Amino acid sequence: MVHSGTVCLLRSTAPIALAVLAALTWLQPLRVQAQQSPLPENRDAADPLDPTDPNNIRPATSDTSLLSIAGGQRLMSEANTAVSSQNYALAAQKFQESRQVFNQLSNFYQQLATAFSGIDNRLSDTNRTKALETAQMRDDATYLLALVHRAQNKPELAVPLLIQIIRSQQPTRDLGKKAYQQLLELGFVDVPYPRPARDAQPSSSTK
């Protein structure tokens, strides 16, 4: 497991490369529980597309392979290779493409789950589970993309991604905590979370 404190700010890129690679190793076995739902909501296709917004649904292009979990994982692998060579521009591109693929998959699986609800609950539950799993993969890719933006000295791109993760994952889950820690290190927030026990518990004595 990588600790976010191992990611050094701005001046040295090599430690950030190690942090991103370590994060990839930590995130690989991570699975979301079925009762939790970090699912994106559908957006009107006529709305302007923000490339930093994982809620955007875009058709997969030929350079992102098939719209599949394997396709998204291939992009993650390519991003990992780019990080190893400190090619952060390419790594950012590949992580962005992978999170778009996983987000599309999550939306489509959720739509199938809704369509089969009350008709075939087994199919509905199966697709909802896939929606949750791919939403988790999307958030994993988003976190790694935020780390790459830190390596590029672009905190203005990292901060919105980290906040999206916290909204999706909830602040109490591991990835949500790690995203908040990144915000703390960037100086965007100044109160640690989880707070020390002495600060979190109200005083029981009054005078």
N, C-alpha and C positions, 0 to 999 in steps of 0.2 A: 504494500500500500504506500502510495506517495503522500507525503505531507506537504501541504501547499506552502509551508514555510521554506521548503527547499528551492522554490522558484525565486531566483535573484532578479532584482529589478534593473532594467534599462541598460546598465553599463556592460554586462558580460552576457553574450548570447549562448555560450557553451553550457553553462549550468541550466539554462532554460531548456535547451535541447534534451538534457538528461531528465529534467522534470517532466517534459511532455512524454518522453519514452516510458518513464516510470508510471505516469498516469495511464498510459495505454495498457500497461501490464495490469495495473490495479483495476481498471474498468472492465477488462475482458470477462471475468466471471460474474460481474454484477447483474442481477436479474430483479426486475420489479415484481412486487406481489400483486396478485390478481385483484385484491380489494382496493388498491390504490389506483388513481386514474389521472396521471399527468398527460391528459389528452388535449391536443390542440382543437380549437374550434374552426369550423369552415369559414373561409373568407369569400366575399364576393369577388369573382374573377375580374370585375371591372375596376376594382380598387387598384391604386398604384402599388407596385411590388417593391417592397423593401428587402434587399438581399440579406439583412441581418435579422429578419423576422421569420422564425421557423414556421409560423402559421401560414405562410404563403404556399400555395400549391402550384407547382410548375410541372409540366410534362418532362419526363426524363429524356434527355437528348442522347445521341449516339455515343458521345464521349463519356457519358456516365453509365454506360452499359444498360442492362435490362433493369426494369423497375422491380427489384428483388432485394431480399436481405443480403444475398451473396454479392450483388452489385454494390450495395452500400459498404459492405465489409471490404470489398476490393479497393474502393476509394479510400477507406481508412488505412489500409495497408500501404497504399501509394503515398498517403500523407505521412505515415510513419517513416517511410524511406526518405521522404523529403526533409523531415525533421532531422534525421540522422546526418544528412549532409548540410544541415543548417540552411536549407533553401526554404525560408519561411514564407516567401510569396507563393510558391507552389503548394506548400503544406496548407496554407490558409485556403487556397482555392479548392484543394481536395477535401478538406474537412467541411467546407461550406457545401460542396456538392453532395457529400455523404449525408449531411444533416437534412438537406432538401429531399433526398431519396427516402430516408427513414421517416421524415415527416409526411410525405405523400403516402407511404405504406401505412402509417398509423391512421391517417384520415380514411383511407380506403377500407381498411379492416374494421374501423369503427362504423363506417357506413353500412358494411355488410352485417355487422352485429346488430345494428338498429333495424335493418331490413328483415332479419330473421327473428327478431324478438317477438315472442308470442306465437310464432309459426313453428320454428324448430329451435328449441332452447339450447340444444347441444351445439348446433352450428353457431348460434348467437354467442354462446359462451366461448367457444373456440376462437372466433374472430375477435372477440373483445380481448381475450388474452394476448393474441397476436398484436392487437392495437397497442396494448400496454407495453409489450416487449419492445416494439419498434419505437414507441415514444421514449422509452428508456435509452435505446441506442441513439436516438436523435439528441437527447440531452447529454449523453456521453460525448458525442461528436462536438456539441456546442461548447462543452467545458474545455475540450482540447483546443478548439478554435480560439477560445478566449486566452488560453495560455500562449498560443502562437502570437496573438495580437500583442500580448505583453512583451514577448521577445522582440517584436517589431517596434516597440516603443509607441504603441498606439492604444493607450488606455481608453480613449474615447470610443473605440470599437469594442474593447473588452467589457467595459462596464455594462452596456445594454444586454450583452449575451449572458453575463453572470446574473443579472436581475431576472432574465427570462428563466434561467435554470431554477432560481429560488422559487419563483412563482409556480413552476411546473412540478418541482420535486418536493416542495414544502421545506421550510427552514430546518425542520427537525431531522430530516433524512441525511445520510452521509454526503451525498453529492450536493445537497443544498447547503450543508455546513461548509463544505470545501469552497463552494462558490462565494459564500459570504466572507470566508477567510481571505479570499482573493481581493474582494472589495476593501477589506480592512487593510491589506498590504498596499493596495493602490492609494489609500488615503481617502477613498470615497465615503467611507463610514469611519467612525471613531470609537464605537462601542463594540467590544468583542462579543461573540456569541459562539457557544454557550458562555454566559457570564459566570465568573467564579461564584462558588456557593455562597460566599459571604456577601456578595452583591445581589444575588438572585433572591435570597430569602429576606422578607421584611423583618424588621426588628420586632421582637415580641414584648420588649420592655418599653414602657412609656413613663415619663416623669411629668 
